[in-house]
Amino acid sequence: MSSPSTSQPPSREILARKWDRCLSNTLTASALGLAVGIGLSVLFFRRRAWPVALGAGFGLGAAYDDCSRSFNPDVALGQQLQRLAAAASSEPRK
């Protein structure tokens, strides 16, 4: 039998690590975006609310993108567009 140190961790452990990383990244990125939005709102935009929402949205979007790449590492940015362009170029033109 193989020793526990050389065997692969169970899939649920890998999935739990990915979820932990995604949740911590989401909290960090949204808090950072929120802080940047608050700073911009106070310094430049006369305490308006939209920079705060925009900063938090950017943080959440970045965290979502990182989580998406964590769970689907084979899907590259723009891969869908490349497949569509290849399919369109292979079709005969009328």
Distance bins in CASP14 RR format, pairs under 12 A and 6 or more apart:
PFRMAT RR
TARGET T0000
AUTHOR 0000-0000-0000
RMODE 2
METHOD distances of the structure
MODEL  1
1 7 0 0 0 0 1 0 0 0 0 0 0
2 8 0 0 0 0 1 0 0 0 0 0 0
4 10 0 0 0 0 0 1 0 0 0 0 0
7 13 0 0 0 0 0 1 0 0 0 0 0
8 14 0 0 0 0 1 0 0 0 0 0 0
9 15 0 0 0 0 0 1 0 0 0 0 0
9 16 0 0 0 0 1 0 0 0 0 0 0
9 17 0 0 0 0 1 0 0 0 0 0 0
9 18 0 0 0 0 0 1 0 0 0 0 0
10 16 0 0 0 0 1 0 0 0 0 0 0
10 17 0 0 0 0 0 1 0 0 0 0 0
11 17 0 0 0 0 0 1 0 0 0 0 0
11 18 0 0 0 0 0 1 0 0 0 0 0
12 18 0 0 0 0 0 1 0 0 0 0 0
12 19 0 0 0 0 0 1 0 0 0 0 0
13 19 0 0 0 0 0 1 0 0 0 0 0
13 20 0 0 0 0 0 1 0 0 0 0 0
14 20 0 0 0 0 0 1 0 0 0 0 0
14 21 0 0 0 0 0 1 0 0 0 0 0
14 70 0 0 0 0 0 1 0 0 0 0 0
14 71 0 0 0 0 0 1 0 0 0 0 0
15 21 0 0 0 0 0 1 0 0 0 0 0
15 22 0 0 0 0 0 1 0 0 0 0 0
15 70 0 0 0 0 0 1 0 0 0 0 0
15 71 0 0 0 0 1 0 0 0 0 0 0
16 22 0 0 0 0 0 1 0 0 0 0 0
16 23 0 0 0 0 0 1 0 0 0 0 0
17 23 0 0 0 0 0 1 0 0 0 0 0
17 24 0 0 0 0 0 1 0 0 0 0 0
17 70 0 0 0 0 1 0 0 0 0 0 0
17 71 0 0 0 0 0 1 0 0 0 0 0
18 24 0 0 0 0 0 1 0 0 0 0 0
18 25 0 0 0 0 0 1 0 0 0 0 0
18 66 0 0 0 0 0 1 0 0 0 0 0
18 67 1 0 0 1 0 0 0 0 0 0 0
18 68 0 0 0 0 0 1 0 0 0 0 0
18 69 0 0 0 0 0 1 0 0 0 0 0
18 70 1 0 1 0 0 0 0 0 0 0 0
18 71 1 0 0 1 0 0 0 0 0 0 0
18 72 0 0 0 0 0 1 0 0 0 0 0
18 73 0 0 0 0 0 1 0 0 0 0 0
19 25 0 0 0 0 0 1 0 0 0 0 0
19 26 0 0 0 0 0 1 0 0 0 0 0
19 67 0 0 0 0 1 0 0 0 0 0 0
19 70 0 0 0 0 1 0 0 0 0 0 0
19 71 0 0 0 0 1 0 0 0 0 0 0
20 26 0 0 0 0 0 1 0 0 0 0 0
20 27 0 0 0 0 0 1 0 0 0 0 0
20 67 0 0 0 0 0 1 0 0 0 0 0
20 70 0 0 0 0 0 1 0 0 0 0 0
21 27 0 0 0 0 0 1 0 0 0 0 0
21 28 0 0 0 0 0 1 0 0 0 0 0
21 29 0 0 0 0 0 1 0 0 0 0 0
21 63 0 0 0 0 0 1 0 0 0 0 0
21 66 0 0 0 0 1 0 0 0 0 0 0
21 67 0 0 0 0 1 0 0 0 0 0 0
21 69 0 0 0 0 0 1 0 0 0 0 0
21 70 1 0 0 1 0 0 0 0 0 0 0
21 71 0 0 0 0 0 1 0 0 0 0 0
22 28 0 0 0 0 0 1 0 0 0 0 0
22 29 0 0 0 0 0 1 0 0 0 0 0
22 60 0 0 0 0 0 1 0 0 0 0 0
22 62 0 0 0 0 0 1 0 0 0 0 0
22 63 1 0 0 1 0 0 0 0 0 0 0
22 64 0 0 0 0 1 0 0 0 0 0 0
22 65 0 0 0 0 0 1 0 0 0 0 0
22 66 1 0 0 1 0 0 0 0 0 0 0
22 67 1 1 0 0 0 0 0 0 0 0 0
22 68 0 0 0 0 1 0 0 0 0 0 0
22 69 0 0 0 0 0 1 0 0 0 0 0
22 70 1 0 0 1 0 0 0 0 0 0 0
22 71 1 0 0 1 0 0 0 0 0 0 0
23 29 0 0 0 0 0 1 0 0 0 0 0
23 30 0 0 0 0 0 1 0 0 0 0 0
23 63 0 0 0 0 1 0 0 0 0 0 0
23 64 0 0 0 0 0 1 0 0 0 0 0
23 66 0 0 0 0 0 1 0 0 0 0 0
23 67 0 0 0 0 1 0 0 0 0 0 0
23 70 0 0 0 0 0 1 0 0 0 0 0
24 30 0 0 0 0 0 1 0 0 0 0 0
24 31 0 0 0 0 0 1 0 0 0 0 0
24 63 0 0 0 0 1 0 0 0 0 0 0
24 66 0 0 0 0 0 1 0 0 0 0 0
24 67 0 0 0 0 0 1 0 0 0 0 0
24 70 0 0 0 0 0 1 0 0 0 0 0
25 31 0 0 0 0 0 1 0 0 0 0 0
25 32 0 0 0 0 0 1 0 0 0 0 0
25 59 0 0 0 0 1 0 0 0 0 0 0
25 60 0 0 0 0 0 1 0 0 0 0 0
25 61 0 0 0 0 0 1 0 0 0 0 0
25 62 0 0 0 0 1 0 0 0 0 0 0
25 63 1 0 1 0 0 0 0 0 0 0 0
25 64 0 0 0 0 1 0 0 0 0 0 0
25 65 0 0 0 0 0 1 0 0 0 0 0
25 66 1 0 1 0 0 0 0 0 0 0 0
25 67 1 0 0 1 0 0 0 0 0 0 0
25 68 0 0 0 0 0 1 0 0 0 0 0
25 69 0 0 0 0 0 1 0 0 0 0 0
25 70 0 0 0 0 1 0 0 0 0 0 0
26 32 0 0 0 0 0 1 0 0 0 0 0
26 33 0 0 0 0 0 1 0 0 0 0 0
26 34 0 0 0 0 0 1 0 0 0 0 0
26 56 0 0 0 0 0 1 0 0 0 0 0
26 57 0 0 0 0 0 1 0 0 0 0 0
26 59 0 0 0 0 1 0 0 0 0 0 0
26 60 1 0 0 1 0 0 0 0 0 0 0
26 61 0 0 0 0 1 0 0 0 0 0 0
26 62 0 0 0 0 1 0 0 0 0 0 0
26 63 1 0 1 0 0 0 0 0 0 0 0
26 64 1 0 0 1 0 0 0 0 0 0 0
26 65 0 0 0 0 0 1 0 0 0 0 0
26 66 0 0 0 0 1 0 0 0 0 0 0
26 67 1 0 0 1 0 0 0 0 0 0 0
26 68 0 0 0 0 0 1 0 0 0 0 0
26 70 0 0 0 0 0 1 0 0 0 0 0
27 33 0 0 0 0 0 1 0 0 0 0 0
27 34 0 0 0 0 0 1 0 0 0 0 0
27 56 0 0 0 0 0 1 0 0 0 0 0
27 59 0 0 0 0 0 1 0 0 0 0 0
27 60 0 0 0 0 0 1 0 0 0 0 0
27 63 0 0 0 0 1 0 0 0 0 0 0
27 67 0 0 0 0 0 1 0 0 0 0 0
28 34 0 0 0 0 0 1 0 0 0 0 0
28 35 0 0 0 0 0 1 0 0 0 0 0
28 59 0 0 0 0 1 0 0 0 0 0 0
28 60 0 0 0 0 0 1 0 0 0 0 0
28 62 0 0 0 0 1 0 0 0 0 0 0
28 63 1 0 0 1 0 0 0 0 0 0 0
28 66 0 0 0 0 0 1 0 0 0 0 0
29 35 0 0 0 0 0 1 0 0 0 0 0
29 36 0 0 0 0 0 1 0 0 0 0 0
29 55 0 0 0 0 1 0 0 0 0 0 0
29 56 0 0 0 0 1 0 0 0 0 0 0
29 57 0 0 0 0 1 0 0 0 0 0 0
29 58 0 0 0 0 1 0 0 0 0 0 0
29 59 1 0 1 0 0 0 0 0 0 0 0
29 60 1 0 0 1 0 0 0 0 0 0 0
29 61 1 0 0 1 0 0 0 0 0 0 0
29 62 1 0 1 0 0 0 0 0 0 0 0
29 63 1 0 1 0 0 0 0 0 0 0 0
29 64 0 0 0 0 1 0 0 0 0 0 0
29 65 0 0 0 0 1 0 0 0 0 0 0
29 66 1 0 0 1 0 0 0 0 0 0 0
29 67 0 0 0 0 0 1 0 0 0 0 0
30 36 0 0 0 0 0 1 0 0 0 0 0
30 37 0 0 0 0 0 1 0 0 0 0 0
30 52 0 0 0 0 0 1 0 0 0 0 0
30 53 0 0 0 0 0 1 0 0 0 0 0
30 55 0 0 0 0 1 0 0 0 0 0 0
30 56 1 0 1 0 0 0 0 0 0 0 0
30 57 1 0 0 1 0 0 0 0 0 0 0
30 58 0 0 0 0 1 0 0 0 0 0 0
30 59 1 0 1 0 0 0 0 0 0 0 0
30 60 1 0 1 0 0 0 0 0 0 0 0
30 61 0 0 0 0 1 0 0 0 0 0 0
30 62 0 0 0 0 1 0 0 0 0 0 0
30 63 1 0 0 1 0 0 0 0 0 0 0
30 64 0 0 0 0 0 1 0 0 0 0 0
30 66 0 0 0 0 0 1 0 0 0 0 0
31 37 0 0 0 0 0 1 0 0 0 0 0
31 38 0 0 0 0 0 1 0 0 0 0 0
31 55 0 0 0 0 0 1 0 0 0 0 0
31 56 0 0 0 0 1 0 0 0 0 0 0
31 57 0 0 0 0 0 1 0 0 0 0 0
31 59 0 0 0 0 1 0 0 0 0 0 0
31 60 0 0 0 0 0 1 0 0 0 0 0
31 62 0 0 0 0 0 1 0 0 0 0 0
31 63 0 0 0 0 0 1 0 0 0 0 0
32 38 0 0 0 0 0 1 0 0 0 0 0
32 39 0 0 0 0 0 1 0 0 0 0 0
32 55 0 0 0 0 1 0 0 0 0 0 0
32 56 0 0 0 0 1 0 0 0 0 0 0
32 57 0 0 0 0 0 1 0 0 0 0 0
32 58 0 0 0 0 1 0 0 0 0 0 0
32 59 1 0 0 1 0 0 0 0 0 0 0
32 60 0 0 0 0 0 1 0 0 0 0 0
32 61 0 0 0 0 0 1 0 0 0 0 0
32 62 0 0 0 0 1 0 0 0 0 0 0
32 63 0 0 0 0 1 0 0 0 0 0 0
33 39 0 0 0 0 1 0 0 0 0 0 0
33 40 0 0 0 0 1 0 0 0 0 0 0
33 41 0 0 0 0 0 1 0 0 0 0 0
33 51 0 0 0 0 1 0 0 0 0 0 0
33 52 0 0 0 0 1 0 0 0 0 0 0
33 53 0 0 0 0 0 1 0 0 0 0 0
33 54 0 0 0 0 1 0 0 0 0 0 0
33 55 1 0 1 0 0 0 0 0 0 0 0
33 56 1 0 1 0 0 0 0 0 0 0 0
33 57 1 0 0 1 0 0 0 0 0 0 0
33 58 1 0 1 0 0 0 0 0 0 0 0
33 59 1 0 1 0 0 0 0 0 0 0 0
33 60 0 0 0 0 1 0 0 0 0 0 0
33 61 0 0 0 0 0 1 0 0 0 0 0
33 62 0 0 0 0 1 0 0 0 0 0 0
33 63 0 0 0 0 1 0 0 0 0 0 0
34 40 0 0 0 0 0 1 0 0 0 0 0
34 41 0 0 0 0 0 1 0 0 0 0 0
34 49 0 0 0 0 0 1 0 0 0 0 0
34 51 0 0 0 0 0 1 0 0 0 0 0
34 52 1 0 0 1 0 0 0 0 0 0 0
34 53 0 0 0 0 1 0 0 0 0 0 0
34 54 0 0 0 0 0 1 0 0 0 0 0
34 55 1 0 0 1 0 0 0 0 0 0 0
34 56 1 0 1 0 0 0 0 0 0 0 0
34 57 0 0 0 0 1 0 0 0 0 0 0
34 58 0 0 0 0 1 0 0 0 0 0 0
34 59 0 0 0 0 1 0 0 0 0 0 0
34 60 0 0 0 0 1 0 0 0 0 0 0
35 41 0 0 0 0 0 1 0 0 0 0 0
35 42 0 0 0 0 0 1 0 0 0 0 0
35 51 0 0 0 0 0 1 0 0 0 0 0
35 52 0 0 0 0 1 0 0 0 0 0 0
35 55 0 0 0 0 1 0 0 0 0 0 0
35 56 0 0 0 0 1 0 0 0 0 0 0
35 58 0 0 0 0 0 1 0 0 0 0 0
35 59 0 0 0 0 0 1 0 0 0 0 0
36 42 0 0 0 0 0 1 0 0 0 0 0
36 43 0 0 0 0 0 1 0 0 0 0 0
36 44 0 0 0 0 0 1 0 0 0 0 0
36 51 0 0 0 0 1 0 0 0 0 0 0
36 52 0 0 0 0 1 0 0 0 0 0 0
36 53 0 0 0 0 0 1 0 0 0 0 0
36 54 0 0 0 0 1 0 0 0 0 0 0
36 55 1 0 1 0 0 0 0 0 0 0 0
36 56 0 0 0 0 1 0 0 0 0 0 0
36 57 0 0 0 0 0 1 0 0 0 0 0
36 58 0 0 0 0 1 0 0 0 0 0 0
36 59 0 0 0 0 1 0 0 0 0 0 0
36 62 0 0 0 0 0 1 0 0 0 0 0
37 43 0 0 0 0 1 0 0 0 0 0 0
37 44 0 0 0 0 1 0 0 0 0 0 0
37 45 0 0 0 0 1 0 0 0 0 0 0
37 47 0 0 0 0 0 1 0 0 0 0 0
37 48 0 0 0 0 0 1 0 0 0 0 0
37 49 0 0 0 0 1 0 0 0 0 0 0
37 50 0 0 0 0 1 0 0 0 0 0 0
37 51 1 0 1 0 0 0 0 0 0 0 0
37 52 1 0 1 0 0 0 0 0 0 0 0
37 53 0 0 0 0 1 0 0 0 0 0 0
37 54 1 0 0 1 0 0 0 0 0 0 0
37 55 1 0 1 0 0 0 0 0 0 0 0
37 56 1 0 0 1 0 0 0 0 0 0 0
37 57 0 0 0 0 1 0 0 0 0 0 0
37 58 0 0 0 0 1 0 0 0 0 0 0
37 59 0 0 0 0 0 1 0 0 0 0 0
38 44 0 0 0 0 0 1 0 0 0 0 0
38 45 0 0 0 0 0 1 0 0 0 0 0
38 47 0 0 0 0 1 0 0 0 0 0 0
38 48 0 0 0 0 0 1 0 0 0 0 0
38 49 0 0 0 0 0 1 0 0 0 0 0
38 50 0 0 0 0 0 1 0 0 0 0 0
38 51 1 0 0 1 0 0 0 0 0 0 0
38 52 1 0 1 0 0 0 0 0 0 0 0
38 53 0 0 0 0 0 1 0 0 0 0 0
38 54 0 0 0 0 0 1 0 0 0 0 0
38 55 0 0 0 0 1 0 0 0 0 0 0
38 56 0 0 0 0 1 0 0 0 0 0 0
39 45 0 0 0 0 1 0 0 0 0 0 0
39 47 0 0 0 0 1 0 0 0 0 0 0
39 48 0 0 0 0 0 1 0 0 0 0 0
39 51 1 0 0 1 0 0 0 0 0 0 0
39 52 0 0 0 0 1 0 0 0 0 0 0
39 54 0 0 0 0 0 1 0 0 0 0 0
39 55 0 0 0 0 1 0 0 0 0 0 0
40 46 0 0 0 0 0 1 0 0 0 0 0
40 47 0 0 0 0 0 1 0 0 0 0 0
40 48 0 0 0 0 1 0 0 0 0 0 0
40 49 0 0 0 0 0 1 0 0 0 0 0
40 50 0 0 0 0 1 0 0 0 0 0 0
40 51 1 0 1 0 0 0 0 0 0 0 0
40 52 0 0 0 0 1 0 0 0 0 0 0
40 53 0 0 0 0 0 1 0 0 0 0 0
40 54 0 0 0 0 1 0 0 0 0 0 0
40 55 1 0 0 1 0 0 0 0 0 0 0
40 56 0 0 0 0 0 1 0 0 0 0 0
40 58 0 0 0 0 0 1 0 0 0 0 0
41 47 1 0 1 0 0 0 0 0 0 0 0
41 48 1 0 1 0 0 0 0 0 0 0 0
41 49 1 0 0 1 0 0 0 0 0 0 0
41 50 0 0 0 0 1 0 0 0 0 0 0
41 51 1 0 1 0 0 0 0 0 0 0 0
41 52 1 0 1 0 0 0 0 0 0 0 0
41 53 0 0 0 0 1 0 0 0 0 0 0
41 54 0 0 0 0 1 0 0 0 0 0 0
41 55 0 0 0 0 1 0 0 0 0 0 0
41 56 0 0 0 0 0 1 0 0 0 0 0
42 48 0 0 0 0 1 0 0 0 0 0 0
42 49 0 0 0 0 0 1 0 0 0 0 0
42 51 0 0 0 0 1 0 0 0 0 0 0
42 52 0 0 0 0 1 0 0 0 0 0 0
43 51 0 0 0 0 1 0 0 0 0 0 0
44 50 0 0 0 0 0 1 0 0 0 0 0
44 51 1 0 0 1 0 0 0 0 0 0 0
45 51 1 0 1 0 0 0 0 0 0 0 0
45 52 0 0 0 0 1 0 0 0 0 0 0
45 53 0 0 0 0 0 1 0 0 0 0 0
45 54 0 0 0 0 0 1 0 0 0 0 0
45 55 0 0 0 0 0 1 0 0 0 0 0
48 54 0 0 0 0 0 1 0 0 0 0 0
49 55 0 0 0 0 0 1 0 0 0 0 0
49 56 0 0 0 0 0 1 0 0 0 0 0
50 56 0 0 0 0 0 1 0 0 0 0 0
50 57 0 0 0 0 0 1 0 0 0 0 0
51 57 0 0 0 0 0 1 0 0 0 0 0
51 58 0 0 0 0 0 1 0 0 0 0 0
52 58 0 0 0 0 0 1 0 0 0 0 0
52 59 0 0 0 0 0 1 0 0 0 0 0
53 59 0 0 0 0 0 1 0 0 0 0 0
53 60 0 0 0 0 0 1 0 0 0 0 0
54 60 0 0 0 0 0 1 0 0 0 0 0
54 61 0 0 0 0 0 1 0 0 0 0 0
55 61 0 0 0 0 1 0 0 0 0 0 0
55 62 0 0 0 0 1 0 0 0 0 0 0
56 62 0 0 0 0 0 1 0 0 0 0 0
56 63 0 0 0 0 0 1 0 0 0 0 0
57 63 0 0 0 0 1 0 0 0 0 0 0
57 64 0 0 0 0 1 0 0 0 0 0 0
57 65 0 0 0 0 0 1 0 0 0 0 0
58 64 0 0 0 0 0 1 0 0 0 0 0
58 65 0 0 0 0 0 1 0 0 0 0 0
59 65 0 0 0 0 1 0 0 0 0 0 0
59 66 0 0 0 0 0 1 0 0 0 0 0
59 67 0 0 0 0 0 1 0 0 0 0 0
60 66 0 0 0 0 0 1 0 0 0 0 0
60 67 0 0 0 0 0 1 0 0 0 0 0
61 67 0 0 0 0 1 0 0 0 0 0 0
61 68 0 0 0 0 1 0 0 0 0 0 0
62 68 0 0 0 0 0 1 0 0 0 0 0
62 69 0 0 0 0 0 1 0 0 0 0 0
63 69 0 0 0 0 0 1 0 0 0 0 0
63 70 0 0 0 0 0 1 0 0 0 0 0
64 70 0 0 0 0 0 1 0 0 0 0 0
64 71 0 0 0 0 0 1 0 0 0 0 0
65 71 0 0 0 0 0 1 0 0 0 0 0
65 72 0 0 0 0 0 1 0 0 0 0 0
65 75 0 0 0 0 0 1 0 0 0 0 0
65 77 0 0 0 0 1 0 0 0 0 0 0
66 72 0 0 0 0 0 1 0 0 0 0 0
66 73 0 0 0 0 0 1 0 0 0 0 0
67 73 0 0 0 0 0 1 0 0 0 0 0
68 74 0 0 0 0 0 1 0 0 0 0 0
68 75 1 0 0 1 0 0 0 0 0 0 0
68 76 0 0 0 0 0 1 0 0 0 0 0
68 77 0 0 0 0 0 1 0 0 0 0 0
69 75 1 0 0 1 0 0 0 0 0 0 0
69 76 0 0 0 0 1 0 0 0 0 0 0
69 77 0 0 0 0 1 0 0 0 0 0 0
69 79 0 0 0 0 0 1 0 0 0 0 0
72 79 0 0 0 0 0 1 0 0 0 0 0
72 80 0 0 0 0 0 1 0 0 0 0 0
73 79 0 0 0 0 0 1 0 0 0 0 0
75 81 0 0 0 0 0 1 0 0 0 0 0
75 82 0 0 0 0 0 1 0 0 0 0 0
75 83 0 0 0 0 0 1 0 0 0 0 0
76 82 0 0 0 0 1 0 0 0 0 0 0
76 83 0 0 0 0 0 1 0 0 0 0 0
78 84 0 0 0 0 1 0 0 0 0 0 0
78 85 0 0 0 0 1 0 0 0 0 0 0
79 85 0 0 0 0 0 1 0 0 0 0 0
79 86 0 0 0 0 0 1 0 0 0 0 0
80 86 0 0 0 0 0 1 0 0 0 0 0
80 87 0 0 0 0 0 1 0 0 0 0 0
81 87 0 0 0 0 0 1 0 0 0 0 0
81 88 0 0 0 0 0 1 0 0 0 0 0
82 88 0 0 0 0 0 1 0 0 0 0 0
82 89 0 0 0 0 0 1 0 0 0 0 0
83 89 0 0 0 0 0 1 0 0 0 0 0
83 90 0 0 0 0 0 1 0 0 0 0 0
84 90 0 0 0 0 0 1 0 0 0 0 0
84 91 0 0 0 0 0 1 0 0 0 0 0
85 91 0 0 0 0 0 1 0 0 0 0 0
END
